[in-house]
């Protein structure tokens, strides 16, 4: 059973985040458009990008619709909202609610 909602968003993969970076640039896109952009950096099969985008739609960060024979995806999650969910998850799961290490890290990076 696929995870949906907040729990699914907390577990985005590196490749899913790469796809989301492109999605935030385009806002509305086809699999081919994303595949072409990723292919400029590295080779990945079209089917891999297709599967990643389907998974992102299941997780609720993209919305899938059909335009004839082509699937079109639209961004449904703001970058900052997504970052908050992921950071909150790190604080709860990894840091056990203690924000001190995160605050120290952010102060160091400033």
NUNU-877839 format. One record per atom (N, C-alpha, C, CB): residue number from 1; residue in one letter; atom name; x, y, z. Coordinates in Angstrom, 1 decimal. Glycine has a CB too. Layout:
NUNU-877839
 pos code site     xx     yy     zz
 NUM    A   CA      X      Y      Z
...
//
This chain:
NUNU-877839
 pos code site     xx     yy     zz
   1    X    N    0.8   -1.2    0.0
   1    X   CA    0.0    0.0    0.0
   1    X    C    0.9    1.2    0.0
   1    X   CB   -1.0    0.0    1.2
   2    X    N    0.6    2.2   -0.9
   2    X   CA    1.4    3.4   -1.0
   2    X    C    1.1    4.4    0.1
   2    X   CB    1.2    4.0   -2.4
   3    X    N    2.1    5.0    0.6
   3    X   CA    1.9    6.0    1.6
   3    X    C    1.4    7.3    0.9
   3    X   CB    3.1    6.3    2.5
   4    X    N    0.5    8.0    1.5
   4    X   CA    0.0    9.3    1.0
   4    X    C    0.1   10.4    2.1
   4    X   CB   -1.4    9.2    0.4
   5    X    N    0.0   11.6    1.6
   5    X   CA   -0.1   12.7    2.6
   5    X    C    1.3   13.0    3.2
   5    X   CB   -1.1   12.4    3.6
   6    X    N    1.2   13.5    4.4
   6    X   CA    2.4   14.0    5.2
   6    X    C    3.5   12.9    5.3
   6    X   CB    2.0   14.5    6.5
   7    X    N    3.1   11.7    5.6
   7    X   CA    4.1   10.6    5.8
   7    X    C    4.8   10.3    4.5
   7    X   CB    3.4    9.3    6.3
   8    X    N    4.2   10.4    3.4
   8    X   CA    4.8   10.2    2.1
   8    X    C    5.7   11.3    1.7
   8    X   CB    3.7   10.0    1.0
   9    X    N    5.3   12.5    2.0
   9    X   CA    6.1   13.7    1.7
   9    X    C    7.4   13.7    2.5
   9    X   CB    5.3   15.0    2.0
  10    X    N    7.3   13.2    3.8
  10    X   CA    8.5   13.1    4.6
  10    X    C    9.6   12.2    4.1
  10    X   CB    8.1   12.7    6.0
  11    X    N    9.2   11.3    3.2
  11    X   CA   10.1   10.3    2.7
  11    X    C   10.5   10.5    1.2
  11    X   CB    9.6    8.9    2.9
  12    X    N   10.5   11.8    0.7
  12    X   CA   10.9   12.0   -0.7
  12    X    C   12.3   11.6   -0.9
  12    X   CB   10.7   13.5   -1.0
  13    X    N   12.5   10.9   -2.0
  13    X   CA   13.9   10.5   -2.4
  13    X    C   14.7   11.6   -3.1
  13    X   CB   13.8    9.3   -3.3
  14    X    N   15.9   11.4   -3.2
  14    X   CA   16.8   12.4   -3.9
  14    X    C   16.3   12.6   -5.3
  14    X   CB   18.3   11.9   -3.9
  15    X    N   16.0   11.6   -6.1
  15    X   CA   15.4   11.7   -7.4
  15    X    C   14.1   12.4   -7.4
  15    X   CB   15.3   10.3   -8.1
  16    X    N   13.2   12.1   -6.5
  16    X   CA   12.0   12.8   -6.4
  16    X    C   12.2   14.3   -6.2
  16    X   CB   11.1   12.2   -5.3
  17    X    N   13.2   14.7   -5.4
  17    X   CA   13.5   16.1   -5.1
  17    X    C   14.0   16.7   -6.4
  17    X   CB   14.5   16.2   -4.0
  18    X    N   14.9   16.0   -7.2
  18    X   CA   15.4   16.5   -8.5
  18    X    C   14.2   16.8   -9.4
  18    X   CB   16.3   15.5   -9.1
  19    X    N   13.2   15.9   -9.5
  19    X   CA   12.1   16.1  -10.3
  19    X    C   11.3   17.3   -9.8
  19    X   CB   11.2   14.8  -10.3
  20    X    N   11.1   17.4   -8.5
  20    X   CA   10.4   18.6   -7.9
  20    X    C   11.1   19.9   -8.2
  20    X   CB   10.2   18.4   -6.4
  21    X    N   12.4   19.9   -8.2
  21    X   CA   13.1   21.2   -8.6
  21    X    C   12.7   21.6  -10.0
  21    X   CB   14.6   21.0   -8.5
  22    X    N   12.6   20.7  -10.9
  22    X   CA   12.2   21.0  -12.3
  22    X    C   10.7   21.4  -12.3
  22    X   CB   12.5   19.8  -13.2
  23    X    N    9.9   20.6  -11.5
  23    X   CA    8.5   20.9  -11.5
  23    X    C    8.2   22.3  -11.0
  23    X   CB    7.8   19.9  -10.6
  24    X    N    8.9   22.8  -10.0
  24    X   CA    8.7   24.1   -9.5
  24    X    C    9.1   25.2  -10.5
  24    X   CB    9.5   24.3   -8.2
  25    X    N   10.1   24.9  -11.3
  25    X   CA   10.4   25.8  -12.4
  25    X    C    9.3   25.9  -13.4
  25    X   CB   11.8   25.4  -13.1
  26    X    N    8.8   24.7  -13.8
  26    X   CA    7.8   24.7  -14.9
  26    X    C    6.3   24.9  -14.4
  26    X   CB    7.9   23.4  -15.6
  27    X    N    6.0   24.4  -13.3
  27    X   CA    4.7   24.5  -12.7
  27    X    C    3.7   23.5  -13.3
  27    X   CB    4.1   25.8  -12.8
  28    X    N    3.7   23.4  -14.6
  28    X   CA    2.9   22.4  -15.4
  28    X    C    3.8   21.8  -16.4
  28    X   CB    1.6   23.2  -16.0
  29    X    N    3.8   20.5  -16.5
  29    X   CA    4.8   19.8  -17.4
  29    X    C    4.3   18.4  -17.7
  29    X   CB    6.1   19.8  -16.7
  30    X    N    5.0   17.9  -18.8
  30    X   CA    4.8   16.5  -19.2
  30    X    C    6.0   15.7  -18.7
  30    X   CB    4.6   16.4  -20.8
  31    X    N    5.9   14.4  -18.8
  31    X   CA    7.0   13.5  -18.4
  31    X    C    8.2   13.8  -19.3
  31    X   CB    6.6   12.0  -18.4
  32    X    N    7.9   14.0  -20.6
  32    X   CA    9.0   14.2  -21.6
  32    X    C    9.8   15.5  -21.2
  32    X   CB    8.3   14.4  -23.0
  33    X    N    9.1   16.6  -20.8
  33    X   CA    9.8   17.8  -20.5
  33    X    C   10.7   17.6  -19.3
  33    X   CB    8.8   18.9  -20.2
  34    X    N   10.3   16.9  -18.3
  34    X   CA   11.1   16.6  -17.2
  34    X    C   12.3   15.7  -17.6
  34    X   CB   10.3   16.0  -16.0
  35    X    N   12.0   14.7  -18.4
  35    X   CA   13.0   13.7  -18.8
  35    X    C   14.1   14.4  -19.6
  35    X   CB   12.4   12.6  -19.6
  36    X    N   13.7   15.3  -20.5
  36    X   CA   14.7   16.1  -21.3
  36    X    C   15.6   16.9  -20.4
  36    X   CB   14.0   17.0  -22.3
  37    X    N   15.0   17.6  -19.4
  37    X   CA   15.9   18.4  -18.5
  37    X    C   16.8   17.5  -17.6
  37    X   CB   15.0   19.2  -17.6
  38    X    N   16.3   16.4  -17.1
  38    X   CA   17.2   15.6  -16.3
  38    X    C   18.3   15.0  -17.2
  38    X   CB   16.4   14.5  -15.6
  39    X    N   17.9   14.6  -18.4
  39    X   CA   18.9   14.0  -19.3
  39    X    C   20.1   14.9  -19.7
  39    X   CB   18.2   13.6  -20.6
  40    X    N   19.9   16.2  -19.5
  40    X   CA   21.0   17.1  -19.7
  40    X    C   22.1   16.9  -18.6
  40    X   CB   20.6   18.6  -19.7
  41    X    N   21.7   16.4  -17.5
  41    X   CA   22.7   16.2  -16.4
  41    X    C   23.2   14.7  -16.3
  41    X   CB   22.0   16.6  -15.0
  42    X    N   22.2   13.8  -16.5
  42    X   CA   22.6   12.4  -16.4
  42    X    C   21.5   11.6  -17.1
  42    X   CB   22.6   11.9  -14.9
  43    X    N   21.9   10.3  -17.5
  43    X   CA   21.0    9.5  -18.2
  43    X    C   20.1    8.7  -17.2
  43    X   CB   21.8    8.5  -19.1
  44    X    N   18.8    8.8  -17.4
  44    X   CA   17.8    8.0  -16.7
  44    X    C   16.8    7.6  -17.7
  44    X   CB   17.2    8.8  -15.5
  45    X    N   16.3    6.4  -17.7
  45    X   CA   15.3    6.0  -18.7
  45    X    C   14.0    6.8  -18.5
  45    X   CB   15.0    4.5  -18.5
  46    X    N   13.3    7.0  -19.6
  46    X   CA   12.0    7.7  -19.6
  46    X    C   11.1    7.0  -18.6
  46    X   CB   11.4    7.7  -21.0
  47    X    N   11.1    5.7  -18.5
  47    X   CA   10.2    5.0  -17.6
  47    X    C   10.5    5.3  -16.2
  47    X   CB   10.3    3.5  -17.9
  48    X    N   11.7    5.5  -15.8
  48    X   CA   12.1    5.9  -14.5
  48    X    C   11.4    7.2  -14.1
  48    X   CB   13.6    5.9  -14.3
  49    X    N   11.6    8.2  -14.9
  49    X   CA   11.0    9.5  -14.7
  49    X    C    9.5    9.4  -14.6
  49    X   CB   11.4   10.5  -15.8
  50    X    N    8.9    8.6  -15.5
  50    X   CA    7.4    8.4  -15.5
  50    X    C    7.0    7.8  -14.1
  50    X   CB    7.0    7.5  -16.6
  51    X    N    7.7    6.8  -13.6
  51    X   CA    7.4    6.2  -12.4
  51    X    C    7.5    7.2  -11.2
  51    X   CB    8.3    5.0  -12.1
  52    X    N    8.6    8.0  -11.2
  52    X   CA    8.8    9.0  -10.2
  52    X    C    7.7   10.0  -10.1
  52    X   CB   10.2    9.7  -10.4
  53    X    N    7.3   10.4  -11.3
  53    X   CA    6.2   11.4  -11.4
  53    X    C    4.9   10.9  -10.9
  53    X   CB    6.1   12.0  -12.8
  54    X    N    4.6    9.6  -11.3
  54    X   CA    3.4    8.9  -10.8
  54    X    C    3.4    8.8   -9.2
  54    X   CB    3.3    7.5  -11.4
  55    X    N    4.6    8.5   -8.7
  55    X   CA    4.7    8.4   -7.2
  55    X    C    4.5    9.8   -6.6
  55    X   CB    6.1    7.8   -6.9
  56    X    N    5.1   10.8   -7.2
  56    X   CA    4.9   12.1   -6.6
  56    X    C    3.4   12.5   -6.7
  56    X   CB    5.7   13.2   -7.4
  57    X    N    2.7   12.1   -7.7
  57    X   CA    1.2   12.4   -7.8
  57    X    C    0.5   11.6   -6.7
  57    X   CB    0.7   12.0   -9.2
  58    X    N    0.9   10.4   -6.4
  58    X   CA    0.3    9.6   -5.3
  58    X    C    0.6   10.2   -4.0
  58    X   CB    0.8    8.1   -5.4
  59    X    N    1.7   10.8   -3.8
  59    X   CA    2.1   11.5   -2.6
  59    X    C    1.4   12.8   -2.4
  59    X   CB    3.6   11.7   -2.5
  60    X    N    0.8   13.3   -3.5
  60    X   CA    0.0   14.6   -3.4
  60    X    C    0.8   15.8   -3.7
  60    X   CB   -0.5   14.7   -2.1
  61    X    N    2.1   15.7   -4.2
  61    X   CA    2.8   16.9   -4.5
  61    X    C    2.7   17.3   -5.9
  61    X   CB    4.3   16.7   -4.1
  62    X    N    2.3   16.4   -6.8
  62    X   CA    1.9   16.7   -8.2
  62    X    C    0.5   16.2   -8.4
  62    X   CB    3.0   16.1   -9.2
  63    X    N   -0.2   16.9   -9.3
  63    X   CA   -1.5   16.4   -9.8
  63    X    C   -1.4   15.9  -11.2
  63    X   CB   -2.6   17.5   -9.6
  64    X    N   -1.9   14.7  -11.5
  64    X   CA   -1.8   14.1  -12.8
  64    X    C   -3.1   14.3  -13.5
  64    X   CB   -1.4   12.7  -12.8
  65    X    N   -3.1   14.8  -14.8
  65    X   CA   -4.2   14.8  -15.6
  65    X    C   -3.8   14.3  -17.0
  65    X   CB   -4.9   16.2  -15.7
  66    X    N   -4.8   14.1  -17.9
  66    X   CA   -4.5   13.6  -19.2
  66    X    C   -4.9   14.7  -20.2
  66    X   CB   -5.2   12.3  -19.5
  67    X    N   -4.0   14.9  -21.2
  67    X   CA   -4.4   15.8  -22.3
  67    X    C   -4.2   14.9  -23.6
  67    X   CB   -3.4   17.1  -22.4
  68    X    N   -5.2   14.3  -24.0
  68    X   CA   -5.1   13.3  -25.1
  68    X    C   -4.4   12.1  -24.6
  68    X   CB   -4.4   13.9  -26.3
  69    X    N   -3.3   11.8  -25.3
  69    X   CA   -2.5   10.6  -24.9
  69    X    C   -1.3   11.0  -23.9
  69    X   CB   -1.8   10.0  -26.1
  70    X    N   -1.2   12.3  -23.6
  70    X   CA   -0.1   12.7  -22.8
  70    X    C   -0.6   13.0  -21.3
  70    X   CB    0.5   14.0  -23.4
  71    X    N    0.2   12.5  -20.4
  71    X   CA   -0.1   12.9  -19.0
  71    X    C    0.6   14.2  -18.7
  71    X   CB    0.5   11.8  -18.0
  72    X    N   -0.2   15.1  -18.1
  72    X   CA    0.3   16.4  -17.7
  72    X    C    0.3   16.5  -16.2
  72    X   CB   -0.6   17.6  -18.3
  73    X    N    1.3   17.0  -15.6
  73    X   CA    1.5   17.1  -14.1
  73    X    C    1.5   18.6  -13.7
  73    X   CB    2.7   16.4  -13.6
  74    X    N    0.9   18.9  -12.6
  74    X   CA    0.9   20.3  -12.1
  74    X    C    1.3   20.2  -10.6
  74    X   CB   -0.6   20.9  -12.2
  75    X    N    2.1   21.2  -10.3
  75    X   CA    2.6   21.3   -8.9
  75    X    C    1.5   21.6   -7.9
  75    X   CB    3.7   22.4   -8.8
  76    X    N    1.5   20.8   -6.8
  76    X   CA    0.4   21.0   -5.8
  76    X    C    1.0   21.3   -4.5
  76    X   CB   -0.4   19.7   -5.7
  77    X    N    2.4   21.3   -4.3
  77    X   CA    3.0   21.6   -3.1
  77    X    C    4.1   22.7   -3.2
  77    X   CB    3.7   20.3   -2.5
  78    X    N    3.9   23.8   -2.5
  78    X   CA    4.9   24.8   -2.4
  78    X    C    6.2   24.4   -1.9
  78    X   CB    4.3   26.0   -1.6
  79    X    N    7.3   24.8   -2.4
  79    X   CA    8.7   24.4   -2.0
  79    X    C    8.8   24.7   -0.5
  79    X   CB    9.8   25.2   -2.8
  80    X    N    8.4   25.8    0.0
  80    X   CA    8.6   26.2    1.4
  80    X    C    7.7   25.3    2.4
  80    X   CB    8.3   27.7    1.7
  81    X    N    6.5   25.0    1.9
  81    X   CA    5.7   24.2    2.7
  81    X    C    6.2   22.8    2.8
  81    X   CB    4.2   24.1    2.1
  82    X    N    6.8   22.3    1.7
  82    X   CA    7.4   21.0    1.7
  82    X    C    8.6   20.9    2.6
  82    X   CB    7.8   20.6    0.2
  83    X    N    9.4   22.0    2.5
  83    X   CA   10.6   22.1    3.4
  83    X    C   10.2   22.0    4.8
  83    X   CB   11.4   23.4    3.1
  84    X    N    9.2   22.7    5.2
  84    X   CA    8.7   22.7    6.6
  84    X    C    8.3   21.3    7.1
  84    X   CB    7.5   23.7    6.8
  85    X    N    7.6   20.6    6.2
  85    X   CA    7.2   19.2    6.6
  85    X    C    8.4   18.4    6.8
  85    X   CB    6.3   18.6    5.5
  86    X    N    9.4   18.4    5.9
  86    X   CA   10.6   17.6    6.0
  86    X    C   11.4   18.0    7.2
  86    X   CB   11.4   17.7    4.7
  87    X    N   11.6   19.3    7.4
  87    X   CA   12.4   19.7    8.6
  87    X    C   11.7   19.3    9.9
  87    X   CB   12.6   21.3    8.6
  88    X    N   10.4   19.4   10.0
  88    X   CA    9.6   19.0   11.1
  88    X    C    9.8   17.5   11.4
  88    X   CB    8.1   19.3   10.9
  89    X    N    9.8   16.8   10.3
  89    X   CA   10.0   15.3   10.4
  89    X    C   11.4   15.0   11.0
  89    X   CB    9.8   14.6    9.1
  90    X    N   12.4   15.7   10.5
  90    X   CA   13.8   15.5   11.0
  90    X    C   13.9   15.8   12.5
  90    X   CB   14.8   16.4   10.2
  91    X    N   13.3   16.9   12.9
  91    X   CA   13.4   17.3   14.3
  91    X    C   12.7   16.3   15.2
  91    X   CB   12.7   18.7   14.5
  92    X    N   11.5   15.8   14.7
  92    X   CA   10.8   14.8   15.5
  92    X    C   11.4   13.5   15.5
  92    X   CB    9.4   14.7   15.0
  93    X    N   11.8   13.0   14.4
  93    X   CA   12.3   11.6   14.3
  93    X    C   13.8   11.5   14.7
  93    X   CB   12.1   11.1   12.9
  94    X    N   14.6   12.3   14.1
  94    X   CA   16.1   12.2   14.3
  94    X    C   16.6   12.9   15.6
  94    X   CB   16.8   12.8   13.1
  95    X    N   16.0   14.1   15.8
  95    X   CA   16.5   14.9   16.9
  95    X    C   15.6   14.8   18.1
  95    X   CB   16.6   16.4   16.5
  96    X    N   14.6   13.9   18.0
  96    X   CA   13.6   13.6   19.1
  96    X    C   13.0   14.9   19.7
  96    X   CB   14.3   12.8   20.2
  97    X    N   12.7   15.8   18.9
  97    X   CA   12.1   17.1   19.3
  97    X    C   13.0   18.2   19.8
  97    X   CB   11.1   16.8   20.4
  98    X    N   14.3   17.9   19.9
  98    X   CA   15.3   18.9   20.3
  98    X    C   15.8   19.7   19.2
  98    X   CB   16.4   18.2   21.1
  99    X    N   15.4   21.0   19.1
  99    X   CA   15.8   21.8   18.0
  99    X    C   17.2   22.4   18.2
  99    X   CB   14.7   22.9   17.8
 100    X    N   17.8   22.2   19.3
 100    X   CA   19.1   22.8   19.6
 100    X    C   20.1   22.5   18.5
 100    X   CB   19.6   22.4   21.0
 101    X    N   20.3   21.2   18.2
 101    X   CA   21.3   20.9   17.1
 101    X    C   21.0   21.6   15.8
 101    X   CB   21.4   19.4   16.9
 102    X    N   19.7   21.7   15.4
 102    X   CA   19.3   22.3   14.2
 102    X    C   19.6   23.8   14.3
 102    X   CB   17.8   22.1   13.9
 103    X    N   19.3   24.4   15.4
 103    X   CA   19.5   25.9   15.5
 103    X    C   21.0   26.2   15.5
 103    X   CB   18.9   26.4   16.8
 104    X    N   21.8   25.3   16.1
 104    X   CA   23.3   25.5   16.1
 104    X    C   23.8   25.3   14.6
 104    X   CB   23.9   24.5   17.0
 105    X    N   23.3   24.4   13.9
 105    X   CA   23.7   24.2   12.5
 105    X    C   23.4   25.4   11.7
 105    X   CB   23.0   22.9   11.9
 106    X    N   22.1   25.9   11.8
 106    X   CA   21.7   27.0   11.0
 106    X    C   22.5   28.3   11.4
 106    X   CB   20.2   27.3   11.2
 107    X    N   22.8   28.5   12.6
 107    X   CA   23.6   29.6   13.1
 107    X    C   25.0   29.5   12.5
 107    X   CB   23.7   29.7   14.6
 108    X    N   25.6   28.3   12.4
 108    X   CA   26.9   28.1   11.9
 108    X    C   27.0   28.4   10.4
 108    X   CB   27.3   26.6   12.2
 109    X    N   25.9   28.0    9.7
 109    X   CA   25.8   28.2    8.2
 109    X    C   25.6   29.6    7.8
 109    X   CB   24.8   27.3    7.6
 110    X    N   25.1   30.5    8.7
 110    X   CA   24.8   31.8    8.4
 110    X    C   25.9   32.6    7.9
 110    X   CB   24.2   32.5    9.5
//
